[in-house]
Amino acid sequence: MNLLRDFYSFGELQILSEGKKGSSPMRVRGLFQEADTPNGNRRIYARNLLDREVGRLQEMISERRLVGELDHPQSEVVSLSNASHLVTGLEMDGNKVVGEAEILNTPAGKVLQELLHAGVKVGISSRGTGTLTPVNENGAQNFLVGDNLKMITWDMVSDPSCQGAFPGLQESTSVNEARDNIVNGLDNYTAERVFLASLKRALRRN
């Protein structure tokens, strides 16, 4: 079983509630995932699988247990110490998974809220487990996600259009290209972590 982490643009992110002091929490709505089309990692999620997983997760949503993290988790286990949001709604709209989330009043949640208030473009990263089968279509190799897919959650990340430089997202590159991608990815990741750590410290002082 592979840990599947795939990045999507949040599209036109709709802020349902600003979540200012003394009011209800910030709530957002947007595109969480797409089916039947290769994503940035050249993975294809069949619509029936995403439909099944959306249905399976409804109980967790109703019990307020579907928590997501900020940044790039590498584990199948959701770390509550880094929880930034609670997924409060998931539905299929054609081949798209549309979701809603409530931004939590946690350290990571406060960072996410400040980023959204500042107009920073935020993306969504699906996290799940499953197997991959190579498929060739029109001369391009993609990877079909297997029936054993198990979605874990959706995490908030920096703009997915920049994620191509992160290690592991480009499965078929030359050695030199892979090395360059890894170096650039580590540089970007380090800079991002430093920024988030500084912002967390600033928020604690306030």
C-alpha positions in Angstrom: 0.0 0.0 0.0 1.3 3.4 -0.9 0.7 6.7 0.9 -1.0 8.8 -1.8 -0.6 12.6 -1.4 -2.0 14.6 -4.3 -2.3 18.3 -4.7 -5.2 20.3 -6.1 -5.9 24.0 -6.6 -8.6 25.2 -4.3 -10.0 27.0 -7.3 -12.0 30.0 -6.5 -11.9 29.6 -2.7 -15.1 30.8 -1.2 -14.8 32.1 2.4 -18.2 31.4 3.9 -17.4 33.1 7.2 -14.5 35.4 8.1 -14.1 34.0 11.6 -13.2 37.3 13.2 -12.8 37.7 17.0 -16.0 37.0 18.9 -17.8 35.5 15.8 -18.2 32.0 14.4 -15.1 30.2 13.1 -13.8 30.9 9.6 -15.4 28.5 7.1 -14.3 27.8 3.6 -15.6 25.9 0.6 -13.8 24.8 -2.6 -12.7 22.0 -4.9 -11.1 19.2 -3.0 -10.4 16.6 -5.7 -11.2 15.6 -9.3 -12.0 12.1 -10.7 -11.4 10.4 -14.0 -8.6 12.8 -15.1 -4.8 12.6 -14.5 -3.7 14.9 -11.7 -0.3 16.6 -11.2 1.2 13.3 -10.1 -0.3 11.6 -13.2 -2.6 9.6 -10.9 -6.2 8.9 -11.9 -8.9 8.4 -9.3 -12.0 6.7 -10.7 -15.3 8.5 -9.9 -16.9 5.5 -8.3 -14.0 5.2 -5.8 -14.1 8.8 -4.8 -17.9 8.5 -4.5 -17.5 5.5 -2.3 -15.0 7.2 -0.1 -17.0 10.4 0.2 -19.9 8.2 1.4 -17.7 6.3 3.9 -16.4 9.5 5.5 -19.9 11.0 6.1 -20.0 9.4 9.6 -16.7 10.9 10.5 -17.9 14.3 9.3 -21.1 14.1 11.3 -19.1 13.2 14.4 -16.7 16.1 13.7 -13.7 13.7 13.5 -12.4 14.4 10.0 -9.5 16.7 10.9 -6.8 17.9 8.4 -3.4 19.4 8.9 -1.4 22.4 7.6 1.6 21.8 5.4 2.9 18.5 4.0 2.2 15.5 6.3 4.2 12.3 5.5 2.2 9.9 7.6 -1.0 8.0 7.4 -1.8 9.2 10.9 -3.3 12.6 11.4 -1.3 14.6 13.9 -3.7 16.5 16.2 -0.9 18.8 17.3 -0.7 20.1 13.8 -4.5 20.1 13.1 -5.6 23.3 11.3 -9.1 22.6 10.1 -12.1 20.3 10.4 -13.7 19.0 7.2 -17.4 19.7 7.7 -18.8 18.7 4.3 -18.0 16.5 1.3 -20.1 15.9 -1.8 -19.7 14.8 -5.4 -20.6 17.4 -8.1 -20.1 15.5 -11.3 -16.5 14.3 -11.3 -15.5 16.8 -8.6 -15.3 16.4 -4.8 -16.5 19.7 -3.3 -15.8 20.2 0.4 -16.3 22.6 3.2 -14.0 23.1 6.2 -14.0 25.0 9.5 -10.7 26.6 10.4 -9.8 25.6 14.0 -8.6 27.9 16.8 -5.3 25.9 17.1 -1.8 27.2 16.5 -1.8 25.8 13.0 -5.3 26.9 12.4 -4.5 30.5 13.4 -1.6 30.4 10.9 -3.9 29.2 8.2 -6.5 31.8 9.1 -3.9 34.6 8.9 -2.7 33.4 5.6 -6.3 33.4 4.2 -7.0 36.8 5.6 -3.8 38.0 3.9 -5.0 36.7 0.6 -2.4 34.0 0.3 -3.4 31.4 -2.3 -4.0 28.1 -0.5 -4.3 24.6 -2.0 -5.7 21.3 -0.9 -3.8 18.0 -0.6 -5.7 14.7 -0.5 -4.1 12.0 1.7 -5.0 8.4 1.4 -3.5 4.9 0.9 -3.8 2.5 -2.0 -2.0 0.8 -4.9 -1.1 2.1 -8.3 -1.3 0.4 -11.7 0.6 2.0 -14.6 -1.7 2.7 -17.7 -0.7 4.1 -21.1 -3.0 6.4 -22.9 -2.1 8.3 -26.0 1.6 7.7 -25.4 1.5 9.1 -21.9 2.0 6.9 -18.8 -0.4 7.5 -15.9 -1.2 5.6 -12.8 -4.6 4.2 -12.0 -5.5 4.2 -8.3 -6.7 0.7 -7.1 -10.0 -0.4 -5.6 -8.3 -0.6 -2.2 -8.1 3.2 -2.0 -8.8 4.5 1.5 -9.0 8.3 1.8 -7.6 9.6 5.1 -8.2 13.4 5.0 -7.5 16.6 3.0 -4.7 18.9 4.2 -4.1 22.6 3.5 -0.9 23.4 1.6 0.8 26.2 -0.3 -0.2 26.9 -3.9 -0.2 23.5 -5.7 1.0 25.1 -8.9 4.4 25.2 -7.1 4.4 21.7 -5.9 6.0 20.2 -9.0 9.4 20.9 -7.4 8.8 18.7 -4.4 10.4 15.2 -4.2 8.2 12.3 -5.2 5.8 14.3 -7.4 7.5 13.5 -10.7 7.8 9.7 -10.9 9.6 9.5 -14.3 12.5 12.0 -14.5 16.1 11.6 -15.4 18.7 11.3 -12.6 19.8 14.9 -13.0 16.3 16.2 -13.2 15.3 14.2 -10.1 18.3 15.5 -8.2 17.5 19.2 -9.1 13.9 18.7 -8.1 14.9 17.3 -4.8 17.3 20.1 -4.0 14.8 22.8 -5.1 12.1 21.0 -3.2 14.1 20.9 0.0 15.0 24.6 -0.3 11.3 25.5 -0.8 10.2 23.2 2.0 12.8 24.7 4.5 11.9 28.2 3.6 8.2 27.5 4.1 8.7 25.8 7.5 10.8 28.7 8.7 8.1 31.2 7.7 5.4 29.2 9.4 7.4 28.8 12.6 8.1 32.5 12.7 4.4 33.3 12.2 3.4 30.8 15.0 5.8 32.5 17.4 4.4 35.9 16.5 0.9 34.7 17.1 1.8 33.3 20.5 3.3 36.6 21.6 0.0 38.3 20.7 
